[in-house]
């Protein structure tokens, strides 16, 4: 193996086990929604298509040899009886997702429930678990009661606190009765029973799910992938070595937070050249695991930082990657919110280069975005929140380049008429495309031709809660409240427009890199805090999960020098070039 650098190895990162996190992931969510609409389909092979690809399929279809990401024609050859349902319109999926989200939120005391797209959630249950562990009679653990309300002691369920509910990864033997690890064991046991109870409540609504239980988001998600569908797994790992042993089994690209760019760079440095005589790209010899990176003598936070550094990339990427390899993830579960931080629609293309094609696509995206705005932000005929900023992102088509290659963005204030409720949506969408998006596109892509557009993304962000919704609002319908506390709460969302964030891509609905057949290999949907991949990630099952590290939203590419410049500084940067001799 090629050594990266002769950098002294630092101590392993410190892991904090004070939290208890449950990760929920619905089984074949899109297929389940359709099956609940048409119950007869539950027993037939069902595929959800998007463009020319199978976004996902139910388990009946999988048993017949069909896999997600298959081309429609290939899937039909494998299973001629396959029933196809169009998945382009996500409205029904979003409606069910909202319903399930509200159900999960009803169990939370601290409102720390983070959505990752339509079918995936992180739930911080530390307060509920600690409260119930304190109530345990350790001499009669098998006769325990889990309180779901501090105010009503009868609201809850009985459970056996002497054993874990569901599957277990790690030691199945309870630690010593007097040890600290035994208390941690009881916390995880209680959380496993809460997870099962919650999943059963979800099943009463007609939807099965899988769950993972651990002490941080990373571990909860990874362990929840082990036994699917309709199951759950608890990670019993009380020492660093036990956590590392669990992490070491994972291929690098399967670890959330480690993106394709990082994986590609590390693979080129740490793995031997591929065997030209072998056509098996997925052979164990060529798989880069967390173990190979974590134990490599030349790998350390500082060496990773130098190796992964790129202009505009996130600072501290080396330390972050080093931590993830060791199962350390201190990111918080974000509190629940009914209002998304941003709403975006995106599609990919194989080199749009005609002005009328660009105009047509921007009109379609504008119409879809407006529909989303009304679904997510309008209730009972009035806005509950209004976006103040519109952003357009483009990228040239290059099949051999990563998803974020040469992305450029521009943001402007969203015109007030875009939130008019008395104007037909078709008229507003057309006006947005012609008066807002097309001018931004021309600024991002000067010149009459030669664009070869591979991606278009339209987004609204900087949400302002409308006065009159909630306490303390008094500015009248359609206005914005003037509460100083609300101003500071919105500060982070405002600053996001001028910052490159590691998780910014998680807030976008996107169709990722074309695979050359004219359809996407990934579709994501944005929400309050995360993402869902409609095909590659939608049902988990050990699929590729991206918390991408190399997104540059909020930055714009200078057309003269090619550097990434914050949107607010681009004008001054252009003046700098104008003064050059």
C-alpha positions in Angstrom: 0.0 0.0 0.0 1.1 3.5 -0.7 1.8 5.5 2.4 0.1 8.9 2.6 2.6 10.8 4.8 4.9 10.0 7.7 2.6 11.7 10.2 2.6 10.5 13.9 -0.6 8.7 14.8 -2.7 10.6 17.3 -4.9 9.0 20.1 -8.3 7.7 19.0 -11.1 10.3 19.3 -13.1 10.3 22.5 -16.5 8.8 22.2 -19.4 10.2 24.2 -22.1 7.7 25.2 -24.4 10.0 27.1 -27.1 10.0 24.5 -29.5 7.3 23.3 -30.5 7.6 19.6 -33.1 5.6 17.7 -33.0 5.5 13.9 -36.2 4.7 12.1 -36.3 3.7 8.4 -39.5 2.6 6.6 -39.3 -0.5 4.5 -39.8 0.1 0.8 -41.6 3.3 1.7 -42.7 4.3 -1.8 -43.9 0.8 -2.5 -45.7 0.7 0.8 -47.6 3.9 0.1 -48.8 2.5 -3.2 -49.7 -0.8 -1.6 -51.8 0.9 1.0 -53.7 2.7 -1.7 -54.2 -0.5 -3.6 -54.0 -3.4 -1.1 -54.1 -6.1 -3.8 -50.6 -5.0 -4.9 -49.1 -6.2 -1.6 -49.0 -9.8 -3.0 -47.8 -8.9 -6.5 -44.4 -7.8 -7.8 -44.5 -4.0 -7.7 -42.0 -1.4 -9.0 -41.9 2.3 -8.7 -40.5 3.9 -11.8 -39.0 7.3 -12.3 -38.0 8.2 -15.9 -36.5 5.0 -17.3 -35.4 3.4 -14.1 -36.9 1.4 -11.2 -36.6 3.7 -8.3 -37.5 0.9 -5.9 -39.6 -2.3 -5.8 -41.3 -4.3 -3.1 -40.0 -7.6 -1.7 -42.3 -9.7 -3.9 -40.5 -8.2 -6.9 -37.1 -8.7 -5.3 -37.7 -12.4 -4.7 -38.4 -12.6 -8.5 -35.0 -11.2 -9.2 -35.8 -7.5 -9.6 -33.6 -4.9 -8.1 -33.8 -1.2 -7.6 -31.9 0.9 -10.1 -32.7 -1.6 -12.8 -33.7 -0.2 -16.2 -37.4 -0.7 -16.8 -36.8 -3.0 -19.8 -34.3 -5.1 -17.9 -36.7 -5.4 -15.0 -39.5 -6.5 -17.3 -37.3 -9.2 -18.8 -36.5 -10.6 -15.3 -40.1 -10.4 -14.2 -42.7 -10.0 -17.0 -45.5 -9.8 -14.4 -43.9 -6.7 -12.8 -46.5 -4.0 -12.2 -45.2 -0.5 -12.7 -46.4 2.6 -10.9 -45.2 6.1 -11.8 -43.2 7.7 -9.0 -42.6 11.1 -10.5 -45.3 12.9 -8.5 -44.2 12.7 -4.8 -47.3 14.3 -3.4 -48.8 11.1 -2.0 -45.5 10.0 -0.5 -45.1 13.4 1.2 -48.6 13.3 2.7 -47.9 9.9 4.3 -44.5 11.0 5.4 -46.0 14.0 7.2 -48.6 11.8 8.9 -45.9 9.4 10.1 -43.7 12.3 11.2 -46.5 13.7 13.4 -47.0 10.2 14.9 -43.3 9.8 15.8 -43.2 13.4 17.2 -46.1 12.6 19.5 -43.8 10.2 21.4 -41.0 12.7 21.8 -40.6 14.7 25.0 -37.7 16.9 23.9 -38.9 17.3 20.2 -35.5 16.1 19.0 -36.8 14.3 16.0 -34.8 14.8 12.8 -36.2 14.0 9.4 -34.0 12.7 6.6 -36.2 12.9 3.7 -39.6 11.1 3.5 -38.9 7.8 5.2 -36.0 8.2 7.6 -35.8 9.7 11.1 -33.4 10.1 14.0 -35.0 10.4 17.4 -33.1 11.4 20.6 -34.8 9.6 23.4 -32.2 10.2 26.1 -34.6 12.0 28.4 -37.3 9.4 28.1 -34.9 6.5 28.7 -33.1 8.1 31.6 -36.4 8.9 33.3 -37.6 5.3 32.9 -34.3 3.7 34.0 -34.5 5.6 37.2 -37.9 4.1 37.8 -36.7 0.5 37.4 -36.9 -2.1 40.2 -33.7 -3.9 39.5 -34.9 -6.9 41.5 -37.8 -7.3 39.1 -36.6 -6.2 35.7 -38.9 -8.6 33.9 -41.9 -6.8 35.3 -41.1 -3.2 34.2 -43.3 -0.4 32.9 -42.2 2.2 30.4 -43.9 5.6 31.1 -44.7 7.6 28.0 -45.8 10.6 30.0 -44.4 12.2 33.1 -47.9 13.6 33.9 -49.9 10.4 33.4 -48.2 7.4 35.1 -50.7 5.0 33.5 -49.7 6.0 30.0 -47.1 3.6 28.7 -46.5 -0.1 28.3 -45.1 -3.1 30.2 -41.8 -4.7 29.1 -39.1 -7.0 30.2 -36.1 -4.8 31.1 -33.8 -7.9 31.5 -33.5 -8.5 27.8 -33.2 -6.5 24.6 -36.2 -6.3 22.2 -35.3 -7.4 18.7 -31.8 -8.3 17.3 -28.5 -7.5 19.0 -25.1 -6.8 17.6 -22.4 -7.3 20.3 -22.5 -9.0 23.6 -25.8 -10.6 24.5 -24.7 -11.0 28.2 -25.7 -8.3 30.6 -22.7 -6.6 32.3 -22.2 -6.9 36.0 -25.0 -5.6 38.2 -22.9 -2.9 39.9 -21.0 -1.6 36.9 -21.5 1.6 35.0 -21.8 -0.5 31.9 -24.8 -2.3 33.4 -26.7 1.1 33.6 -25.8 1.7 30.0 -27.1 -1.7 29.2 -30.4 -0.9 30.9 -30.6 2.3 28.9 -30.2 0.5 25.6 -32.6 -2.2 26.7 -35.3 0.4 27.5 -34.7 2.2 24.2 -35.0 -1.1 22.3 -38.5 -1.6 23.8 -39.5 1.9 23.1 -38.3 1.5 19.5 -40.4 -1.7 19.2 -43.5 -0.1 20.7 -43.2 2.9 18.4 -42.7 0.6 15.4 -45.9 -1.3 16.3 -47.8 2.0 16.5 -46.5 2.8 13.0 -47.6 -0.6 11.8 -51.1 0.1 13.0 -51.1 2.8 10.3 -50.1 0.2 7.7 -46.4 0.8 7.5 -43.5 -1.5 8.5 -40.1 -0.1 9.4 -36.7 -1.0 10.7 -34.8 0.6 13.6 -31.3 0.9 15.0 -30.5 1.8 18.6 -27.2 3.1 19.8 -25.5 6.2 21.4 -25.0 8.4 18.3 -26.6 8.9 14.9 -23.8 7.2 13.0 -23.9 3.9 15.0 -27.7 3.9 15.2 -28.0 4.1 11.4 -25.4 1.5 10.6 -26.7 -1.0 13.1 -30.2 -0.5 12.0 -29.2 -1.6 8.5 -28.2 -5.1 9.7 -31.6 -6.7 9.9 -34.3 -5.6 7.4 -37.1 -5.5 6.7 -39.5 -5.1 9.7 -36.9 -5.6 12.4 -34.6 -3.7 14.7 -31.1 -4.1 16.0 -29.4 -2.7 19.2 -25.7 -2.1 19.3 -24.3 -3.4 22.6 -20.7 -2.0 22.5 -19.4 -0.7 25.8 -15.7 -0.3 25.0 -13.8 1.5 22.2 -12.6 -1.8 20.9 -16.1 -3.2 20.6 -17.2 -0.1 18.7 -14.2 -0.2 16.4 -14.8 -3.9 15.7 -18.3 -3.0 14.5 -17.1 -0.1 12.4 -14.2 -2.1 10.9 -16.6 -4.4 9.0 -18.1 -1.6 6.9 -16.9 -0.5 3.5 -15.8 3.1 3.5 -18.5 4.3 1.1 -21.2 2.8 3.3 -20.3 5.0 6.2 -22.6 8.1 6.4 -20.5 11.3 6.2 -17.8 9.8 4.1 -18.6 10.7 0.5 -17.6 9.4 -2.9 -14.8 12.0 -3.2 -13.1 11.0 0.0 -13.5 7.3 -0.8 -12.0 7.7 -4.2 -9.0 9.6 -2.9 -8.3 7.1 0.0 -8.8 4.1 -2.3 -6.2 5.4 -4.7 -3.7 5.9 -1.9 -4.4 2.9 0.3 -5.3 0.1 -2.1 -2.9 -1.7 -4.5 -3.5 -1.0 -8.2 -6.5 -3.0 -9.5 -5.9 -6.4 -11.0 -6.2 -5.9 -14.7 -6.9 -9.6 -15.2 -10.0 -9.4 -13.0 -13.3 -7.9 -14.1 -14.8 -8.2 -10.6 -14.9 -4.6 -9.3 -16.6 -5.6 -6.1 -14.1 -8.3 -5.1 -13.0 -8.3 -1.5 -9.5 -7.5 -2.6 -10.6 -4.2 -3.9 -12.9 -3.2 -1.1 -11.7 -0.4 1.1 -13.0 -0.9 4.6 -12.9 1.3 7.7 -10.4 -1.1 9.2 -7.9 -0.7 6.4 -8.0 3.1 6.7 -8.2 3.3 10.5 -5.2 0.9 11.1 -3.1 2.2 8.2 0.2 3.4 9.8 0.3 6.6 7.7 -3.3 7.7 8.4 -4.0 10.4 11.0 -6.3 13.4 11.3 -3.6 15.7 10.0 -2.6 13.5 7.1 -6.2 13.0 6.1 -6.8 16.8 6.2 -3.9 17.4 3.9 -4.9 14.6 1.5 -8.6 15.5 1.3 -8.1 19.3 1.2 -9.5 21.0 -1.9 -10.4 24.7 -2.6 -13.8 25.4 -1.1 -13.9 22.1 0.8 -15.0 21.9 4.4 -12.3 22.6 7.0 -11.6 19.9 9.5 -12.5 17.1 7.1 -9.6 15.0 8.2 -10.6 15.1 11.9 -14.2 14.4 11.0 -13.3 11.4 8.8 -10.9 10.1 11.6 -13.8 10.3 14.1 -16.3 8.5 11.8 -13.8 5.7 11.3 -13.8 5.2 15.0 -17.6 5.4 15.4 -17.6 8.9 16.9 -20.4 11.2 15.8 -21.2 14.1 18.1 -23.7 15.7 15.7 -27.0 16.6 17.4 -30.4 15.3 16.5 -32.1 18.5 15.3 -35.3 19.6 17.0 -38.5 18.9 15.1 -39.9 21.7 13.0 -43.0 21.9 10.9 -41.3 24.3 8.5 -38.5 23.1 6.2 -35.3 25.1 6.2 -35.5 25.2 2.4 -37.4 23.6 -0.5 -35.7 22.7 -3.7 -36.3 20.8 -6.9 -33.6 19.4 -9.1 -33.1 17.4 -12.3 -30.1 16.2 -14.3 -29.6 16.2 -18.1 -27.2 15.0 -20.7 -26.0 18.3 -21.9 -28.8 20.8 -22.5 -27.5 23.5 -24.9 -30.5 25.0 -26.6 -32.1 28.2 -25.1 -35.6 26.9 -25.6 -34.7 23.7 -23.8 -33.3 25.6 -20.9 -36.4 27.8 -20.7 -38.7 24.8 -20.8 -36.9 23.0 -18.0 -36.8 26.1 -15.8 -40.5 26.5 -16.3 -41.1 22.9 -15.3 -38.9 23.1 -12.2 -40.5 26.4 -11.3 -44.0 24.8 -11.4 -42.8 21.8 -9.3 -41.2 24.1 -6.8 -44.3 26.2 -6.5 -46.4 23.1 -5.9 -44.0 22.1 -3.1 -44.2 25.5 -1.5 -48.0 25.3 -1.3 -47.9 21.8 0.0 -45.4 22.5 2.7 -46.0 26.1 3.6 -49.7 26.8 3.1 -52.3 25.7 5.6 -56.0 26.6 5.8 -55.6 29.0 2.9 -52.7 31.0 4.4 -48.9 30.9 4.5 -47.4 29.5 7.7 -44.0 30.6 6.5 -42.6 32.5 3.5 -39.2 32.0 1.8 -37.3 35.2 1.2 -34.5 33.9 -1.1 -34.5 32.0 -4.4 -31.4 30.2 -5.5 -30.4 28.7 -8.9 -27.7 26.1 -9.2 -26.2 24.8 -12.4 -23.5 22.3 -13.4 -22.1 21.3 -16.8 -22.7 17.7 -17.9 -19.7 15.5 -17.4 -20.3 11.8 -16.9 -16.8 11.2 -15.6 -17.0 13.9 -12.9 -18.5 13.7 -9.4 -21.9 15.1 -8.5 -20.6 18.4 -7.1 -18.1 19.1 -9.9 -18.2 22.7 -11.0 -21.5 23.5 -9.4 -22.3 27.2 -9.4 -25.1 29.0 -7.6 -26.7 32.5 -7.5 -29.2 33.8 -5.1 -31.7 36.7 -5.3 -34.5 37.9 -3.1 -37.8 36.1 -3.9 -40.3 38.6 -5.3 -43.3 39.2 -3.1 -45.8 38.2 -5.8 -44.4 34.7 -5.8 -46.3 34.1 -2.6 -49.6 35.5 -3.9 -52.5 33.2 -3.1 -55.0 34.9 -5.4 -52.9 34.3 -8.5 -53.0 31.0 -10.5 -49.9 28.9 -9.8 -49.3 28.5 -13.5 -49.0 32.2 -14.0 -46.6 32.6 -11.0 -44.4 29.7 -12.1 -44.2 31.1 -15.6 -43.3 34.6 -14.3 -40.7 33.1 -11.9 -39.0 31.3 -14.8 -38.9 34.2 -17.1 -38.2 37.1 -14.7 -36.1 35.5 -12.0 -34.6 32.1 -13.1 -33.6 32.9 -16.7 -31.7 36.1 -15.8 -29.9 34.2 -13.0 -29.0 31.4 -15.5 -27.6 34.0 -17.9 -25.4 35.4 -15.2 -24.2 31.9 -14.3 -23.7 30.8 -17.9 -22.7 33.9 -20.0 -22.6 33.4 -23.7 -25.2 32.2 -26.2 -24.2 28.6 -26.4 -21.7 26.0 -25.1 -23.4 25.5 -21.8 -23.9 21.7 -21.9 -26.0 21.8 -18.8 -26.0 18.7 -16.7 -27.9 19.9 -13.7 -30.5 22.5 -12.8 -31.6 23.1 -9.2 -34.1 25.8 -8.1 -34.5 26.4 -4.4 -36.3 28.7 -2.0 -34.8 29.3 1.5 -34.5 31.8 4.4 -37.9 30.9 5.7 -39.7 33.6 7.7 -42.5 32.5 10.0 -45.6 34.5 9.1 -47.0 36.7 11.8 -50.3 35.5 13.2 -49.2 31.9 13.4 -48.3 31.1 17.0 -48.1 33.3 20.1 -46.8 36.8 20.0 -47.4 37.5 16.3 -49.1 40.8 15.7 -48.0 42.1 12.3 -51.0 40.9 10.5 -51.5 38.2 7.9 -48.8 38.0 5.3 -46.3 39.9 7.3 -43.4 38.7 9.3 -43.1 38.9 13.1 -40.6 41.3 14.7 -39.6 39.1 17.7 -35.9 39.6 18.4 -35.6 36.0 19.6 -37.0 34.7 16.3 -34.5 36.9 14.4 -31.6 35.2 16.1 -33.2 31.8 15.6 -33.2 32.5 11.9 -29.6 33.7 11.8 -28.2 30.4 10.9 -30.6 29.9 8.0 -29.7 33.3 6.6 -25.9 32.6 6.9 -26.3 29.3 5.1 -26.7 31.3 1.9 -23.1 32.4 2.2 -21.5 29.3 3.6 -20.4 26.0 2.2 -21.8 23.4 4.5 -21.0 19.7 4.7 -24.7 18.7 4.9 -26.2 21.3 2.6 -26.8 18.6 0.0 -29.0 16.8 2.5 -31.5 19.6 2.2 -32.1 19.4 -1.5 -34.3 17.3 -3.7 -32.0 16.2 -6.4 -31.6 13.8 -9.2 -27.9 12.9 -9.1 -25.4 12.1 -11.7 -26.8 10.5 -14.9 -25.5 7.1 -15.6 -25.5 7.6 -19.3 -28.9 5.9 -19.9 -30.9 9.1 -19.6 -32.1 8.6 -16.0 -30.8 9.3 -12.5 -29.0 7.0 -10.2 -30.3 8.9 -7.2 -33.3 11.0 -6.3 -33.5 12.9 -3.1 -36.1 14.9 -1.3 -35.5 17.7 1.1 -37.1 18.4 4.4 -36.4 20.1 7.7 -33.0 18.6 8.1 -32.0 15.7 5.8 -32.3 13.8 2.7 -33.7 10.6 1.2 -32.6 8.8 -1.9 -35.6 7.5 -3.7 -33.7 4.6 -5.3 -30.2 4.0 -3.9 -31.1 4.9 -0.3 -34.8 5.0 0.1 -35.2 1.7 1.9 -31.7 1.4 3.4 -30.7 -2.2 3.2 -27.1 -1.4 3.4 -27.4 0.9 0.4 -25.2 3.9 -0.3 -26.0 6.6 2.2 -24.6 10.1 1.6 -23.9 12.8 4.1 -21.7 14.3 1.4 -18.7 16.4 2.4 -17.9 18.3 -0.7 -20.9 20.5 -1.6 -20.4 24.1 -2.5 -24.0 25.5 -2.3 -23.8 29.2 -1.4 -20.7 29.6 -3.4 -20.5 30.7 -7.1 -17.8 29.9 -9.7 -16.1 32.9 -11.2 -16.3 32.6 -14.9 -12.8 34.1 -15.4 -10.6 32.4 -12.8 -12.8 29.4 -11.8 -12.5 30.0 -8.1 -15.4 29.5 -5.8 -16.6 32.8 -4.4 -19.4 33.5 -1.8 -22.5 34.9 -3.5 -22.4 38.1 -1.7 -18.8 38.8 -2.7 -19.0 37.8 -6.4 -19.8 41.4 -7.6 -16.7 42.8 -5.9 -14.6 39.9 -7.3 -15.8 40.6 -10.8 -14.7 44.3 -10.4 -11.3 43.0 -9.3 -11.0 41.2 -12.7 -12.3 44.3 -14.5 -9.4 46.4 -13.1 -6.8 43.9 -14.2 -4.5 45.0 -17.0 
